[in-house]
C-alpha cells in the first residue's frame, strides 16, 4: 500500500510549463504522486495569459491524472494567494 504522497509544483506564470516541468509530471504520474499546481508571479502576466496557463493545466489533466483540480495562483509582491 503506497502512502498518499503529494507535492506542490510551482510554475512561473510568465513561462507556463517547460520541458523539465513536463518531465517532472511524467515522473510524478508514473509514481502516482498527487500534484497541486501553483502558478507563481501572477502579478507579472495579463489576465488573458493567466487564463491561457490555467486552460493548459486543465488540458494536461487528460494525460496526468495526478494533477489536482484546484490550481493556486500566487504573487509574493501583492500577497495574492498567500495566507
DRENTORKOL-3810 file (N, C-alpha, C; in nm, 4 decimals):
REM DRENTORKOL-3810
@n.u->0.0850; n.v->-0.1179; n.w->0.0000; ca.u->0.0000; ca.v->0.0000; ca.w->0.0000; c.u->0.0889; c.v->0.1232; c.w->0.0000
@n.u->0.0719; n.v->0.2075; n.w->-0.1035; ca.u->0.1516; ca.v->0.3292; ca.w->-0.1144; c.u->0.0942; c.v->0.4378; c.w->-0.0258
@n.u->0.1810; n.v->0.5144; n.w->0.0398; ca.u->0.1302; ca.v->0.6288; ca.w->0.1168; c.u->0.0756; c.v->0.7342; c.w->0.0211
@n.u->-0.0150; n.v->0.8170; n.w->0.0690; ca.u->-0.0668; ca.v->0.9265; ca.w->-0.0118; c.u->0.0330; c.v->1.0401; c.w->-0.0110
@n.u->0.1228; n.v->1.0362; n.w->-0.1076; ca.u->0.2220; ca.v->1.1418; ca.w->-0.1199; c.u->0.1654; c.v->1.2524; c.w->-0.2065
@n.u->0.2122; n.v->1.3717; n.w->-0.1836; ca.u->0.1703; ca.v->1.4828; ca.w->-0.2661; c.u->0.2758; c.v->1.5916; c.w->-0.2662
@n.u->0.2784; n.v->1.6680; n.w->-0.3744; ca.u->0.3725; ca.v->1.7784; ca.w->-0.3832; c.u->0.3022; c.v->1.9018; c.w->-0.4381
@n.u->0.3677; n.v->2.0150; n.w->-0.4217; ca.u->0.3271; ca.v->2.1395; ca.w->-0.4854; c.u->0.4262; c.v->2.1629; c.w->-0.5993
@n.u->0.3762; n.v->2.1747; n.w->-0.7199; ca.u->0.4606; ca.v->2.2014; ca.w->-0.8363; c.u->0.4441; c.v->2.3475; c.w->-0.8736
@n.u->0.5505; n.v->2.4269; n.w->-0.8531; ca.u->0.5456; ca.v->2.5702; ca.w->-0.8809; c.u->0.5813; c.v->2.5964; c.w->-1.0263
@n.u->0.4926; n.v->2.6711; n.w->-1.0935; ca.u->0.5113; ca.v->2.7049; ca.w->-1.2341; c.u->0.5092; c.v->2.8562; c.w->-1.2474
@n.u->0.6129; n.v->2.9114; n.w->-1.3068; ca.u->0.6207; ca.v->3.0551; ca.w->-1.3308; c.u->0.5169; c.v->3.0914; c.w->-1.4369
@n.u->0.4193; n.v->3.1725; n.w->-1.4013; ca.u->0.3094; ca.v->3.2029; ca.w->-1.4924; c.u->0.3544; c.v->3.2841; c.w->-1.6138
@n.u->0.4750; n.v->3.3410; n.w->-1.6096; ca.u->0.5267; ca.v->3.4136; ca.w->-1.7260; c.u->0.5682; c.v->3.3189; c.w->-1.8366
@n.u->0.6007; n.v->3.1939; n.w->-1.8004; ca.u->0.6547; ca.v->3.0987; ca.w->-1.8976; c.u->0.5667; c.v->2.9765; c.w->-1.9186
@n.u->0.4790; n.v->2.9453; n.w->-1.8241; ca.u->0.3988; ca.v->2.8233; ca.w->-1.8360; c.u->0.4858; c.v->2.6998; c.w->-1.8182
@n.u->0.4336; n.v->2.5863; n.w->-1.8627; ca.u->0.5069; ca.v->2.4601; ca.w->-1.8482; c.u->0.6225; c.v->2.4543; c.w->-1.9473
@n.u->0.7382; n.v->2.4177; n.w->-1.8968; ca.u->0.8568; ca.v->2.3965; ca.w->-1.9800; c.u->0.8808; c.v->2.2466; c.w->-1.9884
@n.u->0.9739; n.v->2.2068; n.w->-2.0731; ca.u->1.0019; ca.v->2.0638; ca.w->-2.0909; c.u->1.0385; c.v->1.9953; c.w->-1.9607
@n.u->1.1175; n.v->2.0630; n.w->-1.8753; ca.u->1.1563; ca.v->1.9990; ca.w->-1.7488; c.u->1.0360; c.v->1.9817; c.w->-1.6558
@n.u->0.9368; n.v->2.0724; n.w->-1.6658; ca.u->0.8141; ca.v->2.0568; ca.w->-1.5862; c.u->0.7355; c.v->1.9349; c.w->-1.6339
@n.u->0.7294; n.v->1.9167; n.w->-1.7646; ca.u->0.6581; ca.v->1.8015; ca.w->-1.8200; c.u->0.7292; c.v->1.6711; c.w->-1.7845
@n.u->0.8614; n.v->1.6744; n.w->-1.7826; ca.u->0.9372; ca.v->1.5559; ca.w->-1.7395; c.u->0.9072; c.v->1.5235; c.w->-1.5938
@n.u->0.8963; n.v->1.6277; n.w->-1.5118; ca.u->0.8618; ca.v->1.6069; ca.w->-1.3707; c.u->0.7218; c.v->1.5481; c.w->-1.3605
@n.u->0.6274; n.v->1.5990; n.w->-1.4395; ca.u->0.4914; ca.v->1.5433; ca.w->-1.4379; c.u->0.4911; c.v->1.3968; c.w->-1.4795
@n.u->0.5747; n.v->1.3609; n.w->-1.5772; ca.u->0.5862; ca.v->1.2198; ca.w->-1.6165; c.u->0.6280; c.v->1.1353; c.w->-1.4972
@n.u->0.7315; n.v->1.1801; n.w->-1.4271; ca.u->0.7810; ca.v->1.1079; ca.w->-1.3098; c.u->0.6723; c.v->1.0965; c.w->-1.2027
@n.u->0.6070; n.v->1.2082; n.w->-1.1731; ca.u->0.5048; ca.v->1.2092; ca.w->-1.0691; c.u->0.3883; c.v->1.1189; c.w->-1.1059
@n.u->0.3495; n.v->1.1207; n.w->-1.2332; ca.u->0.2392; ca.v->1.0375; ca.w->-1.2792; c.u->0.2745; c.v->0.8891; c.w->-1.2691
@n.u->0.3966; n.v->0.8544; n.w->-1.3118; ca.u->0.4423; ca.v->0.7149; ca.w->-1.3058; c.u->0.4459; c.v->0.6634; c.w->-1.1630
@n.u->0.4664; n.v->0.7537; n.w->-1.0680; ca.u->0.4767; ca.v->0.7139; ca.w->-0.9275; c.u->0.3518; c.v->0.7480; c.w->-0.8465
@n.u->0.2440; n.v->0.7854; n.w->-0.9162; ca.u->0.1140; ca.v->0.8146; ca.w->-0.8539; c.u->0.1249; c.v->0.9158; c.w->-0.7397
@n.u->0.1999; n.v->1.0237; n.w->-0.7642; ca.u->0.2165; ca.v->1.1272; ca.w->-0.6628; c.u->0.1240; c.v->1.2433; c.w->-0.6961
@n.u->0.0285; n.v->1.2682; n.w->-0.6072; ca.u->-0.0666; ca.v->1.3764; ca.w->-0.6293; c.u->0.0062; c.v->1.5091; c.w->-0.6423
@n.u->-0.0400; n.v->1.5921; n.w->-0.7351; ca.u->0.0305; ca.v->1.7160; ca.w->-0.7656; c.u->-0.0646; c.v->1.8342; c.w->-0.7628
@n.u->-0.0302; n.v->1.9317; n.w->-0.6824; ca.u->-0.1056; ca.v->2.0565; ca.w->-0.6737; c.u->-0.0231; c.v->2.1629; c.w->-0.7456
@n.u->-0.0776; n.v->2.2170; n.w->-0.8552; ca.u->-0.0054; ca.v->2.3166; ca.w->-0.9337; c.u->-0.0251; c.v->2.4549; c.w->-0.8724
@n.u->0.0860; n.v->2.5273; n.w->-0.8593; ca.u->0.0851; ca.v->2.6639; ca.w->-0.8082; c.u->0.1443; c.v->2.7536; c.w->-0.9167
@n.u->0.0625; n.v->2.8445; n.w->-0.9690; ca.u->0.1122; ca.v->2.9428; ca.w->-1.0654; c.u->0.1680; c.v->3.0614; c.w->-0.9882
@n.u->0.2962; n.v->3.0896; n.w->-1.0086; ca.u->0.3627; ca.v->3.1980; ca.w->-0.9366; c.u->0.3743; c.v->3.3226; c.w->-1.0249
@n.u->0.4047; n.v->3.4346; n.w->-0.9616; ca.u->0.4294; ca.v->3.5624; ca.w->-1.0290; c.u->0.3108; c.v->3.6071; c.w->-1.1140
@n.u->0.1890; n.v->3.5863; n.w->-1.0618; ca.u->0.0713; ca.v->3.6215; ca.w->-1.1404; c.u->0.0570; c.v->3.7716; c.w->-1.1613
@n.u->0.1288; n.v->3.8514; n.w->-1.0814; ca.u->0.1245; ca.v->3.9968; ca.w->-1.0989; c.u->0.2023; c.v->4.0418; c.w->-1.2219
@n.u->0.2771; n.v->3.9509; n.w->-1.2842; ca.u->0.3620; ca.v->3.9873; ca.w->-1.3975; c.u->0.3050; c.v->3.9427; c.w->-1.5321
@n.u->0.1811; n.v->3.8914; n.w->-1.5324; ca.u->0.1179; ca.v->3.8499; ca.w->-1.6579; c.u->-0.0203; c.v->3.9133; c.w->-1.6689
@n.u->-0.0696; n.v->3.9201; n.w->-1.7915; ca.u->-0.2043; ca.v->3.9721; ca.w->-1.8124; c.u->-0.3053; c.v->3.8675; c.w->-1.7690
@n.u->-0.4278; n.v->3.9097; n.w->-1.7457; ca.u->-0.5342; ca.v->3.8151; ca.w->-1.7103; c.u->-0.5539; c.v->3.7129; c.w->-1.8208
@n.u->-0.5401; n.v->3.7563; n.w->-1.9451; ca.u->-0.5558; ca.v->3.6648; ca.w->-2.0588; c.u->-0.4493; c.v->3.5556; c.w->-2.0572
@n.u->-0.3241; n.v->3.5949; n.w->-2.0327; ca.u->-0.2160; ca.v->3.4958; ca.w->-2.0272; c.u->-0.2335; c.v->3.4015; c.w->-1.9086
@n.u->-0.2814; n.v->3.4542; n.w->-1.7980; ca.u->-0.3064; ca.v->3.3700; ca.w->-1.6812; c.u->-0.4140; c.v->3.2666; c.w->-1.7136
@n.u->-0.5198; n.v->3.3093; n.w->-1.7807; ca.u->-0.6270; ca.v->3.2165; ca.w->-1.8195; c.u->-0.5759; c.v->3.1108; c.w->-1.9174
@n.u->-0.4864; n.v->3.1482; n.w->-2.0085; ca.u->-0.4273; ca.v->3.0512; ca.w->-2.1014; c.u->-0.3495; c.v->2.9457; c.w->-2.0242
@n.u->-0.2731; n.v->2.9899; n.w->-1.9238; ca.u->-0.1979; ca.v->2.8951; ca.w->-1.8413; c.u->-0.2912; c.v->2.7987; c.w->-1.7695
@n.u->-0.3993; n.v->2.8509; n.w->-1.7157; ca.u->-0.4951; ca.v->2.7666; ca.w->-1.6432; c.u->-0.5586; c.v->2.6655; c.w->-1.7384
@n.u->-0.5952; n.v->2.7097; n.w->-1.8585; ca.u->-0.6530; ca.v->2.6176; ca.w->-1.9578; c.u->-0.5531; c.v->2.5093; c.w->-1.9965
@n.u->-0.4261; n.v->2.5461; n.w->-2.0094; ca.u->-0.3265; ca.v->2.4448; ca.w->-2.0460; c.u->-0.3099; c.v->2.3416; c.w->-1.9352
@n.u->-0.3200; n.v->2.3855; n.w->-1.8107; ca.u->-0.3104; ca.v->2.2921; ca.w->-1.6983; c.u->-0.4294; c.v->2.1959; c.w->-1.7012
@n.u->-0.5485; n.v->2.2495; n.w->-1.7223; ca.u->-0.6661; ca.v->2.1628; ca.w->-1.7309; c.u->-0.6532; c.v->2.0659; c.w->-1.8485
@n.u->-0.5932; n.v->2.1120; n.w->-1.9580; ca.u->-0.5698; ca.v->2.0237; ca.w->-2.0725; c.u->-0.4733; c.v->1.9112; c.w->-2.0401
@n.u->-0.3738; n.v->1.9390; n.w->-1.9580; ca.u->-0.2765; ca.v->1.8364; ca.w->-1.9194; c.u->-0.3384; c.v->1.7274; c.w->-1.8323
@n.u->-0.4498; n.v->1.7596; n.w->-1.7666; ca.u->-0.5138; ca.v->1.6606; ca.w->-1.6784; c.u->-0.5602; c.v->1.5381; c.w->-1.7555
@n.u->-0.5752; n.v->1.5510; n.w->-1.8874; ca.u->-0.6110; ca.v->1.4354; ca.w->-1.9704; c.u->-0.5003; c.v->1.3311; c.w->-1.9641
@n.u->-0.3746; n.v->1.3783; n.w->-1.9610; ca.u->-0.2591; ca.v->1.2888; ca.w->-1.9619; c.u->-0.2064; c.v->1.2577; c.w->-1.8222
@n.u->-0.2287; n.v->1.3504; n.w->-1.7302; ca.u->-0.1733; ca.v->1.3364; ca.w->-1.5959; c.u->-0.2859; c.v->1.3373; c.w->-1.4936
@n.u->-0.3263; n.v->1.2188; n.w->-1.4539; ca.u->-0.4360; ca.v->1.2051; ca.w->-1.3576; c.u->-0.3996; c.v->1.2598; c.w->-1.2201
@n.u->-0.2741; n.v->1.2777; n.w->-1.1956; ca.u->-0.2263; ca.v->1.3181; ca.w->-1.0631; c.u->-0.2468; c.v->1.4670; c.w->-1.0356
@n.u->-0.2746; n.v->1.5466; n.w->-1.1402; ca.u->-0.2941; ca.v->1.6905; ca.w->-1.1211; c.u->-0.4281; c.v->1.7145; c.w->-1.0531
@n.u->-0.4244; n.v->1.7861; n.w->-0.9432; ca.u->-0.5445; ca.v->1.8176; ca.w->-0.8670; c.u->-0.6263; c.v->1.9262; c.w->-0.9371
@n.u->-0.7570; n.v->1.9261; n.w->-0.9125; ca.u->-0.8463; ca.v->2.0228; ca.w->-0.9768; c.u->-0.8137; c.v->2.1664; c.w->-0.9395
@n.u->-0.7870; n.v->2.1893; n.w->-0.8114; ca.u->-0.7616; ca.v->2.3257; ca.w->-0.7656; c.u->-0.6228; c.v->2.3703; c.w->-0.8100
@n.u->-0.6167; n.v->2.4894; n.w->-0.8675; ca.u->-0.4899; ca.v->2.5497; ca.w->-0.9083; c.u->-0.4728; c.v->2.6767; c.w->-0.8253
@n.u->-0.3614; n.v->2.6868; n.w->-0.7539; ca.u->-0.3362; ca.v->2.8069; ca.w->-0.6749; c.u->-0.2661; c.v->2.9099; c.w->-0.7611
@n.u->-0.2980; n.v->3.0355; n.w->-0.7362; ca.u->-0.2362; ca.v->3.1473; ca.w->-0.8081; c.u->-0.1796; c.v->3.2418; c.w->-0.7023
@n.u->-0.0483; n.v->3.2685; n.w->-0.7107; ca.u->0.0145; ca.v->3.3485; ca.w->-0.6067; c.u->0.1021; c.v->3.4599; c.w->-0.6642
@n.u->0.1135; n.v->3.5652; n.w->-0.5839; ca.u->0.2051; ca.v->3.6753; ca.w->-0.6113; c.u->0.2646; c.v->3.7168; c.w->-0.4776
@n.u->0.3954; n.v->3.6991; n.w->-0.4644; ca.u->0.4579; ca.v->3.7397; ca.w->-0.3380; c.u->0.4611; c.v->3.8923; c.w->-0.3271
@n.u->0.4706; n.v->3.9615; n.w->-0.4389; ca.u->0.4741; ca.v->4.1076; ca.w->-0.4364; c.u->0.3427; c.v->4.1635; c.w->-0.3831
@n.u->0.2301; n.v->4.1113; n.w->-0.4314; ca.u->0.0989; ca.v->4.1621; ca.w->-0.3902; c.u->0.0402; c.v->4.0854; c.w->-0.2722
@n.u->0.0988; n.v->3.9699; n.w->-0.2402; ca.u->0.0459; ca.v->3.8876; ca.w->-0.1317; c.u->-0.0750; c.v->3.8059; c.w->-0.1731
@n.u->-0.1044; n.v->3.8037; n.w->-0.3012; ca.u->-0.2189; ca.v->3.7281; ca.w->-0.3534; c.u->-0.1962; c.v->3.5782; c.w->-0.3359
@n.u->-0.2968; n.v->3.5099; n.w->-0.2842; ca.u->-0.2911; ca.v->3.3649; ca.w->-0.2708; c.u->-0.2025; c.v->3.3154; c.w->-0.1591
@n.u->-0.1488; n.v->3.4047; n.w->-0.0792; ca.u->-0.0585; ca.v->3.3665; ca.w->0.0298; c.u->-0.1252; c.v->3.3993; c.w->0.1620
@n.u->-0.1414; n.v->3.2984; n.w->0.2440; ca.u->-0.2048; ca.v->3.3179; ca.w->0.3749; c.u->-0.1000; c.v->3.3197; c.w->0.4825
END
